Structure formats: C-alpha cells, structure tokens
Amino acid sequence: MLVVEDQGKLAGIISRKDLIKFELFLHHLHHGNIFVSGKDYAIFSRFWEILNSLNGIVGGLVGQLRGRIFGNRGFQPIEQ
C-alpha cells in the first residue's frame, strides 16, 4: 500500500489492487483485449445475424399460430 501526500497532508492511498488494474489497463492499451480476438468478433457478428433471422422466422410462426387460434378476434386479455 502506498500513501500519497501533498504538502504533508494525505492526498490518497494506492493499493495493490489499484496497481494491478493499472497494469491490466496498460496491457490492454498496447496489446488489445486478451480475452476477445478479431476472430471472436467475426463469430459473434455471424451468431448475431443468425439470431436475428431466427427472431423473424419465430415471430412469423407465432403470428400465424395466433391467427389460427384467435382468428379475426385478435388477442383478448383475460378479465379478472
């Protein structure tokens, strides 16, 4: 633990955790994210495209099913 003073008065305390965070920040600054690579970003973007297309397909199927169940009445909430 480091004690930082300014003209004899306590200005702050720097802990071991602060130093580790600063080291990780510098490493990330120089080398990029060590947990995610460019290849990962490509995979994530493709996965996101697939999920969005599935969302459209499932939404359409749910709409068709809702139409078959409720017909022209539309959705009627249950009254309590």
VOTISE-780929 format. One record per residue (C-alpha): residue number from 1; residue in three letters; x, y, z. Coordinates in nm, 2 decimals, padded with zeros to 4 digits, always signed. Example, Ala and Ser with C-alpha at 12.3 -4.5 7.8 and 13.67 -1.06 7.14 Angstrom:
# residues 2
+------+-------+--------+--------+--------+
! loti ! gulum !      x !      y !      z !
+------+-------+--------+--------+--------+
!    1 !   ala ! +01.23 ! -00.45 ! +00.78 !
!    2 !   ser ! +01.37 ! -00.11 ! +00.71 !
+------+-------+--------+--------+--------+
***
This chain:
# residues 80
+------+-------+--------+--------+--------+
! loti ! gulum !      x !      y !      z !
+------+-------+--------+--------+--------+
!    1 !   met ! +00.00 ! +00.00 ! +00.00 !
!    2 !   leu ! +00.13 ! +00.34 ! -00.09 !
!    3 !   val ! +00.04 ! +00.66 ! +00.09 !
!    4 !   val ! +00.03 ! +00.97 ! -00.13 !
!    5 !   glu ! +00.07 ! +01.31 ! +00.04 !
!    6 !   asp ! +00.06 ! +01.66 ! -00.08 !
!    7 !   gln ! +00.24 ! +01.92 ! +00.14 !
!    8 !   gly ! +00.23 ! +01.70 ! +00.44 !
!    9 !   lys ! -00.15 ! +01.62 ! +00.41 !
!   10 !   leu ! -00.29 ! +01.28 ! +00.30 !
!   11 !   ala ! -00.39 ! +01.30 ! -00.07 !
!   12 !   gly ! -00.47 ! +00.94 ! -00.13 !
!   13 !   ile ! -00.39 ! +00.57 ! -00.09 !
!   14 !   ile ! -00.28 ! +00.34 ! -00.37 !
!   15 !   ser ! -00.35 ! -00.03 ! -00.30 !
!   16 !   arg ! -00.20 ! -00.34 ! -00.46 !
!   17 !   lys ! -00.54 ! -00.38 ! -00.64 !
!   18 !   asp ! -00.50 ! -00.03 ! -00.80 !
!   19 !   leu ! -00.16 ! -00.12 ! -00.93 !
!   20 !   ile ! -00.28 ! -00.45 ! -01.08 !
!   21 !   lys ! -00.57 ! -00.27 ! -01.25 !
!   22 !   phe ! -00.33 ! -00.01 ! -01.39 !
!   23 !   glu ! -00.11 ! -00.29 ! -01.53 !
!   24 !   leu ! -00.40 ! -00.46 ! -01.69 !
!   25 !   phe ! -00.51 ! -00.13 ! -01.84 !
!   26 !   leu ! -00.16 ! -00.07 ! -01.99 !
!   27 !   his ! -00.15 ! -00.42 ! -02.13 !
!   28 !   his ! -00.50 ! -00.38 ! -02.29 !
!   29 !   leu ! -00.39 ! -00.04 ! -02.43 !
!   30 !   his ! -00.08 ! -00.19 ! -02.60 !
!   31 !   his ! -00.20 ! -00.55 ! -02.69 !
!   32 !   gly ! -00.58 ! -00.52 ! -02.71 !
!   33 !   asn ! -00.83 ! -00.74 ! -02.52 !
!   34 !   ile ! -00.66 ! -01.06 ! -02.42 !
!   35 !   phe ! -01.00 ! -01.24 ! -02.39 !
!   36 !   val ! -01.16 ! -01.15 ! -02.73 !
!   37 !   ser ! -00.98 ! -01.16 ! -03.06 !
!   38 !   gly ! -01.07 ! -01.04 ! -03.41 !
!   39 !   lys ! -01.18 ! -01.40 ! -03.49 !
!   40 !   asp ! -01.42 ! -01.39 ! -03.19 !
!   41 !   tyr ! -01.58 ! -01.07 ! -03.32 !
!   42 !   ala ! -01.64 ! -01.23 ! -03.66 !
!   43 !   ile ! -01.80 ! -01.53 ! -03.49 !
!   44 !   phe ! -02.02 ! -01.31 ! -03.26 !
!   45 !   ser ! -02.14 ! -01.10 ! -03.55 !
!   46 !   arg ! -02.23 ! -01.41 ! -03.75 !
!   47 !   phe ! -02.41 ! -01.56 ! -03.45 !
!   48 !   trp ! -02.60 ! -01.23 ! -03.40 !
!   49 !   glu ! -02.71 ! -01.24 ! -03.77 !
!   50 !   ile ! -02.84 ! -01.60 ! -03.72 !
!   51 !   leu ! -03.03 ! -01.50 ! -03.41 !
!   52 !   asn ! -03.19 ! -01.20 ! -03.58 !
!   53 !   ser ! -03.31 ! -01.42 ! -03.87 !
!   54 !   leu ! -03.44 ! -01.68 ! -03.63 !
!   55 !   asn ! -03.63 ! -01.40 ! -03.45 !
!   56 !   gly ! -03.81 ! -01.31 ! -03.77 !
!   57 !   ile ! -03.89 ! -01.67 ! -03.85 !
!   58 !   val ! -04.02 ! -01.74 ! -03.50 !
!   59 !   gly ! -04.21 ! -01.41 ! -03.49 !
!   60 !   gly ! -04.39 ! -01.50 ! -03.82 !
!   61 !   leu ! -04.48 ! -01.85 ! -03.69 !
!   62 !   val ! -04.62 ! -01.71 ! -03.37 !
!   63 !   gly ! -04.82 ! -01.46 ! -03.56 !
!   64 !   gln ! -04.97 ! -01.74 ! -03.78 !
!   65 !   leu ! -05.04 ! -01.95 ! -03.48 !
!   66 !   arg ! -05.21 ! -01.66 ! -03.30 !
!   67 !   gly ! -05.42 ! -01.60 ! -03.61 !
!   68 !   arg ! -05.53 ! -01.96 ! -03.62 !
!   69 !   ile ! -05.62 ! -01.97 ! -03.25 !
!   70 !   phe ! -05.79 ! -01.63 ! -03.22 !
!   71 !   gly ! -05.90 ! -01.58 ! -03.58 !
!   72 !   asn ! -06.03 ! -01.23 ! -03.66 !
!   73 !   arg ! -06.10 ! -01.16 ! -03.29 !
!   74 !   gly ! -05.74 ! -01.08 ! -03.22 !
!   75 !   phe ! -05.59 ! -01.13 ! -02.88 !
!   76 !   gln ! -05.84 ! -01.09 ! -02.59 !
!   77 !   pro ! -05.69 ! -01.04 ! -02.24 !
!   78 !   ile ! -05.84 ! -01.24 ! -01.96 !
!   79 !   glu ! -06.06 ! -01.02 ! -01.74 !
!   80 !   gln ! -06.04 ! -01.07 ! -01.37 !
+------+-------+--------+--------+--------+
***
